[in-house]
Amino acid sequence: MSTTGNAIPGGQGGLQAAFTLTSPDIANGKTMAMAQIFNSFGCTGGNVSPALAWSNVPAGTKSFALLAHDPDAPTGSGWWHWVVYNIPADVTSLPAGAGDPKKNLMPPGVVQGRTDYGSAGYGGPCPPPGAPHRYYFRLFALKVPKLDLPADATAAFVGFNVNANSLGLAELLGLYGR
């Protein structure tokens, strides 16, 4: 479990509990399970996106975006593993496997953008051999009901728009190395 780290103004007594992202599949700061690891490029995982749930959403939230990124990838800019936006404000969780567009587990209107694997949907960790990499799953509460972006928008362009419209952030950190 991870949070933004601070209580936010509002709520009873002047403070609201921190925006929190949790998962039964990822223990914050711990090695990720093989179920979430990519199944190609020398990795043999299940490539199943983790189940995620969130709570204590910032006031005024109109939608969410979920970005999963490895800043340690040897690319100069990291590696985008999952890009999801236009998650409705009344949604508080995603089931395991929702990152597979063929399963249709996302709520209507949700967009799964192109990852650095070159396709839409979840692509699990598969770092080169060596030290473990960090995988940040960041859920952004947004002040807009929808990001109107081109279908082929890059992860960086989505991230720019997400950050420009963010009301709050909750994150989980998974680790994986081989």
Buried (B, 14 or more C-beta within 10 A) or exposed (E): EBBBEEBBEEEEEEEBEBBBBBBEBBBBEEEBBBBBBBBEEEBEBBBBBBBBBBBBBBEEBBBBBBBBBBEBBEEEEBBBBBBBBBBBBEEEEBBBBBBBBEEEBBEEEBBBBBBBBEEBBBBBBBBEEEEBBBBBBBBBBBBBEEBEBEEEBBBEBBBEBBEEBBBBBBBBBBBBBB
